[in-house]
Amino acid sequence: MKTNQMMVIQLGNNHTITIGHLTKMGSLNDVLAIGNSYRRNRRLKEITIEEYLRRNETWEFIQEVEAKYGKNTSWEFHSLEKDSKNRVIYSKYIKQFSVIKSQRGGKPENRGVWANLQIMLDLAIYLSPTLRLEMIDIFIESRILEWRDIGGDNYVLLNKAIDTLPDRIGKNNFVIHIEIAKLFREKLDLIDTKGYNAKEHTAMIQEKRATWEDRLIYSIEIGFITSFKQLKNIFKSIKVTSILTWSCSRPIGGSRMVLAL
């Protein structure tokens, strides 16, 4: 999916982190707030964003992230200027990196410090072992950003596949595409939320959506589905099984599911 979508990811019972699904740039302030709430529960000293950004180890890591994932892959520090307390004067460097940025103006939801997912995880490690594990589970093990991307791409491909159905060729199918989108939301029990970027849209939901779309595309491509009416009837009867494999299925992202009719 070419357009970056800002997602609100739920961690723990009632915490959220905002992050771009494509850029993987998220709010360090969100990570900090969650980590400090865990620290308070353990009666530990809270940590400020300035404390994290003044660490020499932080900027050594940021350089590594920039070299691998950023735009300034050939730029390196020769030394880090520090104040009288041996703290990095990070305000001199932060504007030179693409994997971390600070925004003071604009909309309130856009303000704060934003950074690449690897840097978000580094901050989580510094703050709390609980938060570290939660972020590994949701972003690495569950691959929520990847499934969001696949689902968005597959939705476009499914619409194109619908346009090739014999009873839809050469017609304006915009309303048809919207109808299918609503059917997906009903099937995933997402009637009361908008888009696929809300905190309620877990990694499991993102994976189900992407997998269903992939199976329906394939069914149209091989001629198993030959009309829009048939597509709707089949879609309404979809059930998900995590172990069995549909005879017409193909693996997606290492996962297998079945469309049981």
C-alpha positions as CSV (number, residue, x, y, z in Angstrom):
1,M,0.0,0.0,0.0
2,K,1.7,3.2,-1.2
3,T,-0.1,5.7,1.1
4,N,1.1,5.8,4.7
5,Q,-1.7,5.2,7.2
6,M,-1.4,6.4,10.8
7,M,-2.4,3.6,13.0
8,V,-3.4,3.6,16.7
9,I,-2.0,0.4,18.2
10,Q,-3.2,-0.9,21.5
11,L,-0.7,-2.2,24.1
12,G,-1.6,-3.7,27.4
13,N,-5.1,-3.0,28.8
14,N,-5.6,0.6,28.0
15,H,-2.5,2.1,26.3
16,T,-2.0,3.1,22.7
17,I,0.8,4.0,20.4
18,T,0.5,6.0,17.2
19,I,2.6,4.9,14.3
20,G,2.7,5.1,10.5
21,H,2.1,1.6,9.0
22,L,4.4,2.3,6.0
23,T,7.0,4.6,7.4
24,K,7.1,2.8,10.7
25,M,7.6,6.2,12.4
26,G,5.8,6.4,15.7
27,S,5.4,8.6,18.7
28,L,8.2,8.3,21.3
29,N,6.0,10.3,23.6
30,D,3.4,7.5,23.6
31,V,6.2,4.9,24.3
32,L,7.4,7.1,27.1
33,A,4.0,7.6,28.7
34,I,3.4,3.8,28.7
35,G,6.8,3.0,30.0
36,N,6.5,5.5,32.8
37,S,3.1,4.2,33.9
38,Y,4.8,0.8,34.3
39,R,7.6,2.3,36.2
40,R,5.2,4.0,38.6
41,N,3.5,0.7,39.3
42,R,6.9,-0.7,40.3
43,R,7.8,2.5,42.3
44,L,10.6,3.4,40.0
45,K,11.8,6.8,39.0
46,E,10.1,8.2,35.9
47,I,12.2,9.0,32.9
48,T,11.9,12.1,30.7
49,I,12.4,12.2,26.9
50,E,15.3,14.5,27.5
51,E,17.0,12.0,29.7
52,Y,16.8,9.3,27.0
53,L,17.9,11.7,24.2
54,R,20.9,13.0,26.2
55,R,22.5,9.5,26.4
56,N,25.5,8.7,24.3
57,E,24.2,5.2,23.8
58,T,21.0,6.5,22.3
59,W,22.7,8.4,19.6
60,E,25.1,5.6,18.8
61,F,22.1,3.5,18.2
62,I,20.3,6.2,16.2
63,Q,23.3,6.4,13.9
64,E,23.1,2.7,13.3
65,V,19.4,2.9,12.5
66,E,20.0,5.9,10.2
67,A,22.7,4.0,8.3
68,K,20.4,1.0,7.7
69,Y,16.9,2.5,7.4
70,G,17.3,6.3,6.9
71,K,17.9,8.7,4.1
72,N,21.4,9.8,5.3
73,T,23.0,6.4,5.0
74,S,26.5,7.7,4.4
75,W,26.6,10.3,7.2
76,E,28.3,9.6,10.5
77,F,29.3,11.5,13.7
78,H,32.9,11.9,14.4
79,S,32.1,13.0,17.9
80,L,29.1,14.0,20.0
81,E,29.2,17.4,21.6
82,K,28.3,17.3,25.3
83,D,27.5,19.7,28.1
84,S,29.3,20.1,31.4
85,K,27.5,17.1,32.8
86,N,28.6,14.8,29.9
87,R,25.1,14.8,28.3
88,V,24.7,14.9,24.6
89,I,23.4,18.2,23.3
90,Y,20.9,16.4,21.1
91,S,19.2,19.5,19.8
92,K,22.3,20.0,17.5
93,Y,21.8,16.6,15.9
94,I,18.2,15.7,15.8
95,K,17.4,17.7,12.6
96,Q,20.1,15.9,10.7
97,F,18.4,12.6,10.9
98,S,15.5,11.1,9.0
99,V,14.8,8.3,11.5
100,I,14.0,10.7,14.3
101,K,12.3,14.1,14.3
102,S,10.9,16.6,16.7
103,Q,7.8,18.7,16.0
104,R,6.6,21.5,18.1
105,G,4.0,23.2,15.9
106,G,1.1,22.0,13.8
107,K,-1.8,19.9,15.0
108,P,-1.6,18.7,18.7
109,E,-1.6,15.0,17.6
110,N,1.5,15.6,15.4
111,R,3.6,17.3,18.1
112,G,6.3,15.6,20.0
113,V,9.2,13.3,19.1
114,W,8.7,10.7,16.4
115,A,11.1,7.9,15.6
116,N,11.6,4.7,13.6
117,L,10.2,1.5,15.1
118,Q,13.7,0.3,16.1
119,I,14.3,3.5,18.1
120,M,10.8,3.1,19.7
121,L,11.8,-0.4,20.8
122,D,15.2,0.9,22.1
123,L,13.3,3.4,24.3
124,A,10.9,0.7,25.5
125,I,14.0,-1.4,26.5
126,Y,15.3,1.5,28.5
127,L,12.0,2.1,30.2
128,S,10.4,-1.2,31.1
129,P,10.9,-5.0,30.5
130,T,7.1,-5.3,30.4
131,L,6.8,-2.7,27.6
132,R,9.7,-4.2,25.8
133,L,7.9,-7.6,25.6
134,E,4.6,-6.0,24.6
135,M,6.2,-4.2,21.7
136,I,8.0,-7.3,20.5
137,D,4.8,-9.3,20.6
138,I,2.6,-6.7,18.7
139,F,5.1,-5.3,16.2
140,I,7.5,-8.3,15.6
141,E,5.7,-11.5,16.5
142,S,2.2,-10.4,15.3
143,R,3.5,-8.2,12.5
144,I,0.6,-5.8,12.7
145,L,2.1,-3.2,10.4
146,E,2.9,-5.8,7.7
147,W,-0.6,-7.3,7.8
148,R,-2.1,-3.7,7.6
149,D,0.0,-3.1,4.4
150,I,-0.9,-6.5,2.8
151,G,-4.6,-5.9,3.6
152,G,-4.5,-2.5,2.0
153,D,-2.8,-3.9,-1.1
154,N,-5.1,-6.9,-1.4
155,Y,-8.2,-4.6,-1.1
156,V,-7.1,-2.8,-4.3
157,L,-6.3,-6.1,-6.0
158,L,-9.7,-7.5,-5.0
159,N,-11.5,-4.5,-6.5
160,K,-9.5,-5.0,-9.8
161,A,-10.5,-8.7,-9.7
162,I,-14.2,-7.8,-9.3
163,D,-13.9,-5.6,-12.3
164,T,-13.0,-8.7,-14.4
165,L,-16.1,-10.7,-13.4
166,P,-18.2,-11.3,-16.5
167,D,-21.2,-9.4,-15.1
168,R,-19.1,-6.4,-14.0
169,I,-16.8,-5.9,-17.0
170,G,-17.0,-2.4,-18.4
171,K,-19.3,-1.1,-15.7
172,N,-18.8,1.5,-13.0
173,N,-18.1,-0.7,-9.9
174,F,-17.5,2.0,-7.3
175,V,-20.7,1.2,-5.4
176,I,-19.8,-2.5,-5.7
177,H,-16.4,-1.9,-4.1
178,I,-18.0,-0.1,-1.2
179,E,-20.5,-2.9,-0.7
180,I,-17.7,-5.4,-0.5
181,A,-15.8,-3.2,2.0
182,K,-18.9,-3.1,4.2
183,L,-19.3,-6.9,4.0
184,F,-15.7,-7.2,5.3
185,R,-16.4,-4.9,8.2
186,E,-19.5,-6.8,9.1
187,K,-17.6,-10.1,8.9
188,L,-14.9,-8.7,11.1
189,D,-17.4,-7.1,13.5
190,L,-16.0,-3.6,12.9
191,I,-19.3,-1.8,12.3
192,D,-18.7,0.9,14.9
193,T,-15.2,1.9,13.8
194,K,-13.9,3.6,10.7
195,G,-11.0,2.5,8.5
196,Y,-8.4,-0.1,9.5
197,N,-6.2,2.0,11.7
198,A,-8.1,2.1,15.0
199,K,-6.9,0.4,18.1
200,E,-9.7,-2.2,17.9
201,H,-8.2,-3.5,14.7
202,T,-5.8,-6.0,16.2
203,A,-3.1,-8.0,14.3
204,M,-5.5,-10.9,14.1
205,I,-8.1,-8.8,12.4
206,Q,-5.6,-7.4,10.0
207,E,-4.4,-10.9,9.1
208,K,-7.9,-12.2,8.7
209,R,-8.8,-9.4,6.3
210,A,-5.6,-9.8,4.2
211,T,-6.0,-13.6,4.0
212,W,-9.7,-13.4,3.0
213,E,-9.0,-10.9,0.4
214,D,-6.2,-13.0,-1.0
215,R,-8.4,-16.1,-1.2
216,L,-11.2,-14.3,-2.9
217,I,-8.8,-12.8,-5.5
218,Y,-7.4,-16.2,-6.2
219,S,-10.9,-17.7,-6.5
220,I,-11.9,-15.1,-9.1
221,E,-8.6,-15.6,-11.0
222,I,-9.0,-19.4,-11.4
223,G,-12.7,-19.1,-12.3
224,F,-14.1,-20.5,-9.1
225,I,-16.1,-17.3,-8.7
226,T,-17.7,-16.0,-11.9
227,S,-20.3,-13.4,-10.8
228,F,-20.7,-10.7,-8.2
229,K,-23.7,-12.5,-6.8
230,Q,-21.7,-15.6,-6.3
231,L,-18.9,-13.6,-4.7
232,K,-21.3,-12.1,-2.1
233,N,-22.8,-15.5,-1.3
234,I,-19.4,-17.1,-0.9
235,F,-18.1,-14.2,1.2
236,K,-21.1,-14.3,3.5
237,S,-20.5,-18.0,4.3
238,I,-16.7,-17.7,5.0
239,K,-15.4,-19.3,8.1
240,V,-11.8,-19.2,9.3
241,T,-9.9,-22.3,10.4
242,S,-6.3,-21.9,11.4
243,I,-5.0,-25.4,10.8
244,L,-6.8,-26.8,7.7
245,T,-6.0,-25.6,4.2
246,W,-8.6,-24.9,1.5
247,S,-8.0,-26.9,-1.6
248,C,-7.7,-23.7,-3.7
249,S,-5.7,-21.7,-1.1
250,R,-2.2,-20.4,-1.3
251,P,0.0,-19.4,1.6
252,I,0.2,-15.8,2.5
253,G,3.0,-14.4,4.7
254,G,3.7,-17.9,6.0
255,S,0.2,-18.4,7.3
256,R,-2.5,-20.8,6.1
257,M,-6.2,-20.4,6.5
258,V,-9.3,-22.0,4.9
259,L,-12.4,-20.6,3.4
260,A,-14.9,-23.1,4.6
261,L,-18.2,-22.8,2.8
